[in-house]
Amino acid sequence: MNLRRDWLLFALFAFLGALIFTRGLIEGPGFTDAFYHLNAANRLASGQGLTDDYLWTYIGQPESLPAPSHLYWLPLTSISAALGMLLFNAPGVYWAAQVPFIGMYWGLTLIGFGLGARYGTTRRHAWMAGLLTLFSG
């Protein structure tokens, strides 16, 4: 088996793994920060911008609602989720918000596989680097 075939096999395996881990095992936001980012993505995809319609923290309490969001967290997660919602014209739909993250996860595993192939001395290094990336926490 050559490295090109390994790339194709790993890419397929990694895509299925990313899909199962991201979409199959996670049915909704599991903690408070994930809800925060999903709510901001919903508002962004609905055309309301990066705003909060609720009081998230009393630190820096706004004068009125809605108020600007992401004063304490970076907005890339919400922007990415909103892009998935916009792509499928599905604001507020969790699986649509997950689509960009499936691609990011898959791409990250391919980077791990590629680095293992480039800097390792055997194909086993490529597979181990890719699998460790896929099955990491």
C-alpha positions in Angstrom: 0.0 0.0 0.0 1.4 3.4 -0.9 1.1 6.7 0.8 -1.5 8.0 -1.6 -3.8 5.2 -0.8 -3.2 5.7 2.9 -4.2 9.4 2.5 -7.4 8.4 0.8 -8.3 5.8 3.4 -7.4 8.0 6.3 -9.3 10.9 4.8 -12.5 8.8 4.5 -12.0 7.3 8.0 -11.4 10.7 9.5 -14.4 12.2 7.8 -16.7 9.5 9.1 -15.1 9.8 12.6 -15.5 13.6 12.6 -19.1 13.2 11.4 -20.0 10.6 14.0 -18.2 12.4 16.9 -19.6 15.8 16.1 -23.0 15.1 14.8 -23.8 11.6 16.0 -22.8 11.9 19.6 -23.6 15.5 20.4 -27.3 16.3 20.1 -27.2 19.8 21.6 -25.0 22.2 23.5 -23.8 20.5 26.6 -22.6 23.4 28.8 -23.3 27.1 29.4 -20.6 28.5 27.1 -21.8 26.4 24.2 -25.3 27.7 24.7 -24.0 31.3 24.7 -22.2 30.8 21.4 -25.2 29.0 19.8 -27.6 31.8 20.9 -25.2 34.4 19.4 -25.0 32.4 16.2 -28.8 32.1 16.0 -29.1 35.9 16.4 -26.4 36.5 13.8 -28.0 34.1 11.3 -31.3 35.7 11.9 -29.9 39.1 10.9 -29.7 40.6 14.4 -26.0 40.8 14.5 -23.7 39.8 17.4 -26.0 40.7 20.2 -27.4 39.2 23.4 -31.1 39.5 24.2 -30.5 38.5 27.8 -28.2 39.5 30.7 -25.3 37.1 30.6 -23.3 38.6 33.5 -23.6 41.5 35.8 -20.0 42.5 35.1 -20.3 45.4 32.6 -24.1 45.4 32.9 -25.6 47.0 29.8 -28.1 49.9 30.0 -30.7 48.0 27.9 -31.2 44.8 25.9 -30.3 43.7 23.4 -26.6 44.5 24.0 -23.4 43.7 22.1 -22.3 40.1 22.6 -18.8 38.6 22.9 -17.4 41.2 25.3 -15.5 38.4 27.1 -15.2 35.6 24.4 -14.0 35.7 20.9 -16.8 35.4 18.3 -15.3 32.9 15.8 -17.3 30.0 17.2 -20.5 31.9 16.8 -19.6 33.2 13.4 -18.7 29.7 12.2 -22.0 28.3 13.5 -23.9 31.1 11.9 -22.3 30.3 8.6 -23.5 26.8 8.8 -27.0 28.0 9.6 -26.9 30.4 6.7 -25.5 27.8 4.3 -28.6 25.6 4.9 -31.0 28.5 5.5 -31.7 27.1 8.9 -31.3 29.7 11.7 -31.7 28.1 15.1 -31.1 24.5 13.8 -28.3 22.9 15.8 -27.2 20.3 13.2 -26.7 23.2 10.7 -24.5 25.0 13.2 -22.4 21.9 13.6 -21.5 21.5 9.9 -18.5 24.0 9.9 -17.1 22.2 12.9 -17.2 18.8 11.2 -15.1 20.3 8.4 -12.7 21.9 10.9 -12.3 18.7 12.8 -11.8 16.7 9.7 -9.2 19.2 8.4 -7.4 19.1 11.7 -7.1 15.3 11.6 -5.7 15.6 8.0 -3.1 18.1 9.2 -2.1 15.6 12.0 -1.8 12.8 9.4 0.2 15.0 7.1 2.6 16.1 9.7 3.1 12.5 10.8 3.8 11.5 7.2 6.2 14.4 6.7 8.2 14.2 9.9 7.8 10.5 10.7 9.9 7.8 9.2 7.1 5.3 8.5 3.5 5.3 7.4 2.7 4.1 10.9 3.8 7.6 12.2 1.3 9.2 9.8 -1.6 7.0 10.9 -0.7 7.4 14.6 -0.5 11.2 14.4 -3.8 11.3 12.5 -5.6 8.9 14.8 -4.3 10.7 17.9 -5.7 13.9 16.5 -9.0 12.2 15.7 -9.4 10.6 19.0 -8.0 13.3 21.2 -10.2 15.1 23.8 
